[in-house]
Amino acid sequence: MSSSELKSKLPPQNIEAESSLLASLMIDSHSFDEIAERRLTVKDFYDEKHQNIYQAILELAKKGRPIDLITVTDALRTLQTLEKSGGVDYLSSILDKITSSANVNYYAEIIKSKSMLRQLIFATSEIVTKCFENVGDVRSLLDEAEKKIFEINQDLFTNDFTHIKEIVNKTIEDLTNNENKSGLSGIPSGFVELDDKTDGFQKSELIVIAARPSMGKTSLALNIAANASIKYGKRIGIFSCEMSKYHLGRRMICSEARVNELKMKKGMLTRQEKDYIVQAAEKLYDTPIVFDDTPNIQILELRTKARKMMRDYKLDMIIIDYLGLITVGDEAGKNAPRHEQIAYVSRSLKSLARQLEIPIIALAQLNRNVESRGEDARPKLSDLKDSGSIEQDADVILFIHGKSSDSKQSGDDENRYSDADQRELIIGKNRNGPTDIVKVVFLKSFTRFESYTKDLIDAD
């Protein structure tokens, strides 16, 4: 392509993404923190109006001031660029197009991508011109080309290099803290034998709980959340892609009360069971558990919401129910094969766990291979549905295994544990510890898991 043809083409840009990002920042000042890792600069914007508006937003952010229509307008006046930016009418018009800042990270990614393409075009066209004009020797041209590409590539990375001094200090600090407490270094699950094997769920870990349908994945996750929050005061964020937050809340209350949820829905509870419900509700009322039940959530939106939830509630752990219902957008190829989409989701969740420095528990389905091996066959890593990448990305993988018996829904208080089933939590992968099998008890009527005791199993 000739130089004249190159100049006649419109450079890569996305004006809608630029205006949407600016509007998102004015809708929610905290969105500026969300895009910090993108390291957007004024020059990343193609439209001059948008460059001016973003410059005003940067000035406000540097001073720790709120970002909204009024403050941005005032900042533009101070910079004497209000008219060049389209005036108040233009600012109002872009705000009218956006009602939520949820996709601000996606807009930032588009803007950065288009900016880097423009930089590549500019850098390579300069090299092409010098090559045609025989300016300089080949080695110097190669060096210049490499330098320009490297400078552009640097925009993709933040400075995450850490001197060993900082690592040593952190290690000694952790050692000192551990001496002043007894118990686990991670978030407790509330299941003693499991916690002995894992030392709790550790910071930055991705933990996958997998099973076939109706084996109690959601129940186990909710029990872990309740145990960690009620007994240890841990702040838990729960993303439900399947059930509503009210359904999850009701299930959590009934499980904690050891009362059958179906009986509660039908209004068939005994006086004693009603008392149990009230006691459980009081116990859960002040626990730091936060729900989000956005259906068909995309992974980019989930990551954005998780960061906001982390900022607002200082979470200790996140639970996602479940991995297979998270969708992907164009960034991962929404028309790509499902196993590629799941691979992208699992990588993203592991990356999110590292960014937030908290454990993330994601529930997952097993494929039918496990059933084809027989009723008593234990699940294995190759049974994870749609993607072998889950096996690579996860730090801990737990399988729920056991026969599912019919629930005997007794309303008689002294027979409350009559449907106790023995289940196994198979630690199929444990990056920093042993793999093993942990016995637990599943009280199906109450959708509740408890640590294994012979008394519970013998109750029937």
Secondary structure, 3 states (H helix, E strand, C coil): CCHHHHHHCCCCCCHHHHHHHHHHHHHCCCHHHHCHHHCCCHHHCCCHHHHHHHHHHHHHHHCCCCCCHHHHHHHHHHCCCCCCCCHHHHHHHHHHCCCCCCCHHHHHHHHHHHHHHHHHHHHHHHHHHHHHCCCCCHHHHHHHHHHHHHHHHHHHCCCCCCCHHHHHHHHHHHHHHHHCCCCCCCECCCCHHHHHHHCCECCCCEEEEEECCCCCHHHHHHHHHHHHHHHHCCCEEEEECCCCHHHHHHHHHHHHHCCCHHHHHHCCCCHHHHHHHHHHHHHHHCCCEEEECCCCCEHHHHHHHHHHHHHHHCCCEEEEECHHHCECCCCCCCCCCHHHHHHHHHHHHHHHHHHHCCCEEEEEEECCHHHHCCCCCCCCHHHECCCCHHHHHCCEEEEEECCCCCCCCCCCHHHCCCCEEEEEEEEEEECCCCCCEEEEEEEHHHCEEEECCHHHHCCC
